[in-house]
Amino acid sequence: MTLDTITAVIPVYNKEAYVARAIQSVLGQVRPVDEIIIVDDGSTDRSRNKIELFQDTRIRVLRSTAPASGPSHARNQAIRAATSTWVAFLDADDMWHPGFIAEVEAILNQAADQTGCVFTGWHNVWADGLITVDKYSAEFHQQRPLQVDFDSFLAKWVALRSCPMWTSAVAVRRDALLDTGLFPERCRRGEDKDTWLRVMSVTKAIRSSRPCSSYYRSTSAQLTRTCPLNVRHCLCPTLKRMISETSGRRRRLLMRLFNIEVFDYAIHVGQREHISPEMYRGFHIWLDPSRYCILLALTYIPVQIQKIVRSFILRLRVGLGRPSSKSHASAVELAGKDQSTSLVDQ
């Protein structure tokens, strides 16, 4: 299998301070992209001026057909306009390392024809300058890229309590994105996870643990403050549908994933306000009764003791929110034999 052609997609909304860095990281790829589509989602700062400083024939700048509708709408507009076989995504406040596209191409040169997705490791860049590797690369470090199917993808997500994929470290076949409904425009939070879950349910992926992009966590945190928080997680409808359509080990993994994502999101919201019962409707209580009690507490306890409860939760997260070696083993066992295999063994 070959990379053929690839389009870089960059949604932009008020990223004046960062967008030039993102664009430059695309232009600086060792293996050049074939097309760059930048969608301005109605920026009110000087983002557009920064973009227009770049004069490259591969760059197409589009205005959002529904300004300020969020990154999902902007990405979808770019995907529909793309002319390449593959699409790779980059948030405007992050950057690719010079070898990202070359790594994707090298992986696909060894991949089977049914591969529809490639994702790599990444660096988290924190506000204090600390740089850490993503959880998947740290936990499942491999010398060679691995093939990942849906069950092994779910097992790793559950074991790590973290999605193995991140938007700015992913390349997907354009037809796979179109076939699975693109990014969900109904929500503003978790839309990327929802997309990767649906993509992985219909195709196989190759995963490289080599960090090939940088995720600037402080700028992302600033942006999420402008979005509504106390709403149902975007993943809930998709997970509920998948749970109803399957059985056995996969069903149990999906149920665990539902609980994990709902709980972790509720903890995030609960640091600022009471959470709504709607946020955790459908929680599988028998799998996580202790976490369910915490959700009830975050909903109904008096405001004056919220700080005490939150402090207690932070202590509990070492045992409840972080996977132990036992829970890690259980998650992998749920998926049966891990289907991740080294490409050299195929």
C-alpha positions as CSV (number, residue, x, y, z in Angstrom):
1,M,0.0,0.0,0.0
2,T,1.2,3.5,-0.7
3,L,0.4,7.0,0.7
4,D,-0.5,8.2,-2.8
5,T,-1.7,11.8,-2.0
6,I,-2.3,13.5,1.3
7,T,-4.0,16.8,2.4
8,A,-3.2,18.7,5.5
9,V,-6.3,20.2,7.2
10,I,-6.0,23.1,9.6
11,P,-9.2,24.6,11.2
12,V,-8.5,28.1,12.6
13,Y,-10.4,30.3,15.0
14,N,-8.7,33.2,16.7
15,K,-5.2,31.5,16.7
16,E,-3.2,34.6,15.8
17,A,-0.4,33.7,18.2
18,Y,0.0,30.1,16.9
19,V,-1.2,29.6,13.4
20,A,2.0,30.6,11.7
21,R,3.9,27.9,13.7
22,A,1.4,25.3,12.7
23,I,1.5,26.2,9.0
24,Q,5.3,26.3,9.0
25,S,5.4,22.9,10.5
26,V,3.4,21.6,7.6
27,L,5.6,23.4,5.0
28,G,8.7,22.0,6.7
29,Q,7.8,18.3,6.3
30,V,10.5,16.0,4.9
31,R,7.9,14.3,2.8
32,P,5.8,17.3,1.5
33,V,2.0,17.1,1.6
34,D,0.2,17.5,-1.6
35,E,-2.4,20.0,-0.5
36,I,-3.0,22.3,2.5
37,I,-6.6,23.4,3.3
38,I,-7.0,26.0,6.0
39,V,-10.5,26.9,7.1
40,D,-11.0,30.2,8.9
41,D,-14.0,29.6,11.2
42,G,-14.8,33.4,11.5
43,S,-11.8,34.6,13.4
44,T,-12.0,38.1,14.9
45,D,-8.3,38.5,15.5
46,R,-5.5,38.8,13.0
47,S,-5.3,35.0,12.2
48,R,-6.2,35.7,8.6
49,N,-3.4,38.2,8.2
50,K,-0.9,35.6,9.6
51,I,-2.2,33.0,7.2
52,E,-1.9,35.3,4.2
53,L,1.8,35.8,4.8
54,F,2.4,32.3,3.4
55,Q,2.6,32.1,-0.3
56,D,2.6,28.5,-1.4
57,T,0.6,27.1,-4.3
58,R,-0.5,24.1,-2.2
59,I,-2.4,26.3,0.3
60,R,-6.1,26.8,-0.1
61,V,-7.8,29.2,2.4
62,L,-11.5,28.7,2.9
63,R,-14.0,30.7,4.9
64,S,-16.3,28.6,7.0
65,T,-19.8,28.3,5.5
66,A,-21.1,28.6,9.1
67,P,-18.7,30.9,11.1
68,A,-18.0,30.1,14.7
69,S,-19.6,26.6,14.4
70,G,-16.5,24.9,15.8
71,P,-13.7,22.8,14.5
72,S,-15.9,19.8,13.5
73,H,-17.7,21.9,10.9
74,A,-14.4,23.5,9.7
75,R,-12.7,20.1,9.3
76,N,-15.7,18.6,7.5
77,Q,-15.7,21.5,5.1
78,A,-12.1,20.8,4.4
79,I,-12.5,17.1,4.0
80,R,-15.3,17.6,1.4
81,A,-13.1,20.0,-0.5
82,A,-10.0,17.8,-0.4
83,T,-8.7,16.1,-3.5
84,S,-6.3,13.7,-1.9
85,T,-6.7,10.0,-1.0
86,W,-5.5,10.7,2.6
87,V,-6.3,13.5,5.1
88,A,-4.1,14.5,8.0
89,F,-5.2,16.9,10.7
90,L,-3.4,19.7,12.6
91,D,-5.0,22.0,15.2
92,A,-3.8,25.6,14.6
93,D,-2.2,25.9,18.0
94,D,-0.1,22.7,17.7
95,M,2.6,21.5,15.3
96,W,3.9,18.5,13.4
97,H,7.5,17.4,13.7
98,P,9.4,17.4,10.4
99,G,9.1,13.7,10.0
100,F,5.4,13.2,10.6
101,I,4.2,12.6,7.0
102,A,7.4,10.6,6.2
103,E,6.5,8.3,9.1
104,V,3.0,7.9,7.8
105,E,4.4,7.1,4.3
106,A,6.9,4.6,5.7
107,I,4.2,2.8,7.6
108,L,1.8,2.6,4.7
109,N,4.6,1.2,2.5
110,Q,4.4,-1.9,4.7
111,A,0.7,-1.9,5.4
112,A,-2.1,-4.2,4.0
113,D,-4.6,-2.7,1.6
114,Q,-7.4,-2.7,4.2
115,T,-5.5,-0.2,6.4
116,G,-7.6,3.0,6.6
117,C,-5.8,4.9,9.4
118,V,-2.3,5.7,10.7
119,F,-1.6,7.3,14.0
120,T,1.6,8.1,15.8
121,G,2.8,9.1,19.2
122,W,3.0,12.8,20.3
123,H,4.6,15.1,22.9
124,N,2.5,16.9,25.4
125,V,3.9,20.4,26.0
126,W,2.7,21.8,29.3
127,A,2.4,25.4,30.5
128,D,5.6,25.1,32.6
129,G,7.6,23.9,29.6
130,L,7.6,20.2,30.7
131,I,7.4,17.8,27.8
132,T,5.9,14.3,28.2
133,V,5.2,11.5,25.8
134,D,1.6,10.3,25.4
135,K,0.4,7.4,27.6
136,Y,0.1,4.9,24.8
137,S,3.7,5.4,23.6
138,A,5.0,5.4,27.2
139,E,3.1,2.2,28.1
140,F,3.2,0.2,24.8
141,H,6.5,1.3,23.4
142,Q,7.5,-0.8,20.4
143,Q,10.4,-0.7,18.0
144,R,8.2,-1.4,15.0
145,P,4.7,-0.1,14.1
146,L,1.8,-2.3,15.1
147,Q,-1.5,-3.2,13.4
148,V,-4.5,-2.3,15.6
149,D,-8.0,-3.6,15.2
150,F,-11.2,-2.3,16.9
151,D,-11.0,-4.7,19.9
152,S,-7.4,-4.0,20.7
153,F,-8.0,-0.3,20.2
154,L,-10.8,-0.4,22.8
155,A,-8.8,-2.5,25.2
156,K,-5.9,0.0,25.1
157,W,-8.3,2.9,25.6
158,V,-9.8,1.2,28.6
159,A,-6.5,0.1,30.1
160,L,-4.9,3.6,29.8
161,R,-8.1,5.6,30.5
162,S,-7.0,7.7,27.6
163,C,-7.8,7.6,23.8
164,P,-4.8,6.1,22.0
165,M,-5.3,8.6,19.1
166,W,-5.0,12.4,19.1
167,T,-6.2,14.6,16.3
168,S,-2.9,16.2,15.3
169,A,-1.2,12.8,15.1
170,V,-3.7,11.1,12.8
171,A,-3.9,10.4,9.0
172,V,-7.1,8.8,7.7
173,R,-8.3,7.7,4.2
174,R,-10.7,10.3,3.0
175,D,-13.3,7.7,2.0
176,A,-13.3,6.2,5.5
177,L,-14.1,9.6,6.9
178,L,-16.9,10.1,4.5
179,D,-18.3,6.6,5.0
180,T,-18.5,7.0,8.8
181,G,-20.2,10.4,8.8
182,L,-17.2,12.8,9.3
183,F,-16.8,14.8,12.6
184,P,-20.1,15.2,14.6
185,E,-21.2,18.8,14.4
186,R,-23.8,18.4,17.1
187,C,-21.3,18.8,19.9
188,R,-18.3,20.9,20.8
189,R,-16.5,18.6,23.2
190,G,-15.2,15.1,22.5
191,E,-16.0,15.2,18.8
192,D,-12.5,13.9,17.8
193,K,-12.8,10.9,20.1
194,D,-16.3,10.1,18.6
195,T,-14.8,10.3,15.1
196,W,-11.8,8.0,15.9
197,L,-14.2,5.5,17.6
198,R,-16.4,5.3,14.4
199,V,-13.4,5.1,12.1
200,M,-11.8,2.3,14.0
201,S,-15.0,0.3,14.0
202,V,-14.9,0.0,10.2
203,T,-11.2,-0.2,9.4
204,K,-7.8,-1.3,10.7
205,A,-5.1,1.1,11.7
206,I,-1.3,1.1,12.1
207,R,0.2,2.7,15.2
208,S,3.7,4.1,15.6
209,S,4.9,4.9,19.1
210,R,7.3,7.5,17.7
211,P,6.3,11.0,18.8
212,C,5.7,13.0,15.5
213,S,3.8,16.0,16.7
214,S,3.5,18.4,19.7
215,Y,0.3,19.0,21.6
216,Y,0.4,22.4,23.5
217,R,-1.8,21.6,26.4
218,S,-2.0,25.1,27.9
219,T,-3.5,26.8,24.7
220,S,-6.0,24.0,24.3
221,A,-7.2,24.4,27.9
222,Q,-7.7,28.1,27.4
223,L,-10.0,27.4,24.4
224,T,-12.2,24.8,26.1
225,R,-13.1,27.4,28.7
226,T,-15.3,29.1,26.2
227,C,-17.4,25.9,25.5
228,P,-20.4,24.8,27.5
229,L,-19.2,22.2,30.1
230,N,-22.3,20.8,31.9
231,V,-23.6,18.9,28.9
232,R,-23.7,15.2,27.9
233,H,-20.5,13.8,26.5
234,C,-20.4,13.7,22.8
235,L,-19.4,10.0,22.9
236,C,-22.5,8.8,24.8
237,P,-24.9,8.4,21.8
238,T,-22.3,6.6,19.7
239,L,-21.2,4.3,22.5
240,K,-24.8,3.5,23.4
241,R,-25.5,2.5,19.8
242,M,-22.5,0.3,19.6
243,I,-23.3,-1.4,22.9
244,S,-26.7,-2.2,21.7
245,E,-25.4,-3.7,18.4
246,T,-22.8,-6.1,19.9
247,S,-22.3,-8.7,22.6
248,G,-19.6,-10.5,24.6
249,R,-16.1,-9.1,25.2
250,R,-16.6,-6.1,22.9
251,R,-19.8,-5.1,24.6
252,R,-18.2,-5.2,28.0
253,L,-15.3,-3.1,26.7
254,L,-17.7,-0.5,25.3
255,M,-19.6,-0.3,28.6
256,R,-16.4,0.2,30.5
257,L,-15.3,2.9,28.1
258,F,-18.7,4.6,28.5
259,N,-18.2,4.7,32.2
260,I,-14.6,5.9,32.0
261,E,-15.4,8.8,29.6
262,V,-18.5,9.9,31.5
263,F,-16.8,9.8,34.9
264,D,-13.6,11.6,33.9
265,Y,-15.6,14.3,32.1
266,A,-17.9,14.7,35.1
267,I,-14.9,15.1,37.4
268,H,-13.6,17.8,35.1
269,V,-16.9,19.7,35.2
270,G,-17.4,19.0,38.9
271,Q,-14.3,21.1,39.7
272,R,-16.3,24.2,38.7
273,E,-20.0,23.4,39.3
274,H,-22.6,20.8,40.2
275,I,-23.0,18.3,37.4
276,S,-26.4,17.4,35.9
277,P,-27.8,13.9,36.2
278,E,-28.2,14.0,32.4
279,M,-24.4,13.9,32.1
280,Y,-24.2,10.4,33.4
281,R,-27.5,9.0,32.3
282,G,-27.0,5.3,31.2
283,F,-24.0,4.8,33.5
284,H,-23.4,1.1,34.0
285,I,-23.6,1.1,37.8
286,W,-22.8,-2.6,38.3
287,L,-19.4,-2.1,36.7
288,D,-18.4,0.9,38.8
289,P,-20.6,1.4,41.9
290,S,-18.0,3.5,43.7
291,R,-17.6,5.9,40.8
292,Y,-21.4,6.2,40.5
293,C,-21.6,7.2,44.2
294,I,-19.1,10.0,43.4
295,L,-21.2,11.1,40.5
296,L,-24.3,11.3,42.8
297,A,-22.3,13.3,45.3
298,L,-21.1,15.8,42.7
299,T,-24.8,16.3,41.7
300,Y,-26.5,16.6,45.1
301,I,-24.0,17.6,47.9
302,P,-24.3,21.2,49.2
303,V,-22.0,23.7,47.6
304,Q,-20.3,24.5,50.9
305,I,-18.7,21.1,51.1
306,Q,-17.8,20.8,47.4
307,K,-14.1,21.6,48.1
308,I,-13.9,18.8,50.7
309,V,-15.4,16.3,48.3
310,R,-13.1,17.4,45.5
311,S,-10.1,17.0,47.7
312,F,-11.2,13.5,48.6
313,I,-11.8,12.7,44.9
314,L,-8.2,13.7,44.0
315,R,-6.9,11.3,46.6
316,L,-9.1,8.5,45.3
317,R,-8.1,9.0,41.7
318,V,-4.8,7.2,42.4
319,G,-6.8,4.1,43.0
320,L,-10.0,4.7,40.9
321,G,-8.8,6.9,38.1
322,R,-5.5,5.3,37.2
323,P,-5.3,1.7,35.9
324,S,-3.4,-0.8,38.1
325,S,-1.4,-3.6,36.5
326,K,-4.4,-5.9,37.4
327,S,-7.0,-3.6,35.7
328,H,-4.7,-3.3,32.7
329,A,-4.4,-7.1,32.4
330,S,-8.2,-7.4,32.8
331,A,-8.9,-4.9,30.0
332,V,-6.6,-6.8,27.6
333,E,-8.1,-10.1,28.6
334,L,-11.6,-8.7,27.8
335,A,-10.5,-8.2,24.2
336,G,-9.2,-11.8,24.0
337,K,-5.8,-12.2,22.4
338,D,-4.5,-8.7,21.6
339,Q,-4.8,-8.4,17.8
340,S,-1.9,-5.9,17.6
341,T,0.8,-7.6,15.5
342,S,4.2,-6.4,14.3
343,L,4.1,-5.7,10.6
344,V,7.3,-7.7,10.1
345,D,5.5,-10.8,11.3
346,Q,2.8,-10.6,8.6
